[in-house]
Amino acid sequence: MELLGPASRDSSRRSREGQGFSPAGFTIDWDGESAVFPGGYRSFEWWEQKRHRNGTR
């Protein structure tokens, strides 16, 4: 994975109003191939999706 810059700030309405979840509440476990959601819930599916820089697959 190539990271081109920091993730942008969450500017969604829910974030501004203090509702819902923000991206900061999620953690990616690259070695375990899962995501950990707020509240400690862990994803159970993982797959690779490759995209070219121009957005095509």
C-alpha positions in Angstrom: 0.0 0.0 0.0 1.2 3.4 -0.8 0.1 6.2 1.4 0.2 9.6 -0.4 -0.7 11.8 2.5 -2.5 12.0 5.8 -6.2 11.1 5.9 -8.5 14.1 5.6 -10.4 15.4 8.6 -13.9 14.1 9.0 -16.2 17.0 8.0 -19.4 15.0 7.8 -22.6 16.4 9.4 -22.7 13.6 11.9 -19.1 14.4 13.0 -19.9 18.1 13.4 -23.0 17.3 15.4 -21.1 14.7 17.6 -23.2 11.8 16.4 -22.3 8.5 14.8 -18.7 7.3 14.5 -15.6 9.1 13.3 -12.8 7.4 11.4 -10.6 7.8 14.5 -12.8 5.2 16.2 -11.7 2.5 13.8 -8.4 0.5 13.8 -7.0 -1.5 11.0 -5.2 -4.7 12.0 -3.1 -5.4 8.9 -1.5 -8.5 10.2 -4.8 -10.0 11.4 -6.5 -8.8 8.2 -9.5 -7.2 10.0 -10.9 -3.9 11.2 -11.8 -3.2 14.8 -14.9 -1.0 15.1 -15.9 1.2 17.9 -17.0 -0.9 20.9 -14.4 -3.5 20.1 -16.3 -5.3 17.3 -14.0 -7.0 14.8 -14.7 -7.5 11.1 -14.8 -11.0 9.8 -14.3 -10.5 6.0 -11.1 -9.2 4.3 -10.2 -9.0 0.6 -7.8 -7.1 -1.5 -9.1 -4.5 -3.9 -6.5 -3.1 -6.3 -7.0 0.2 -8.0 -4.7 2.0 -10.4 -3.8 5.6 -9.7 -6.4 6.7 -12.3 -9.2 5.0 -10.4 -9.7 2.0 -12.6 -9.5 -1.6 -11.4 
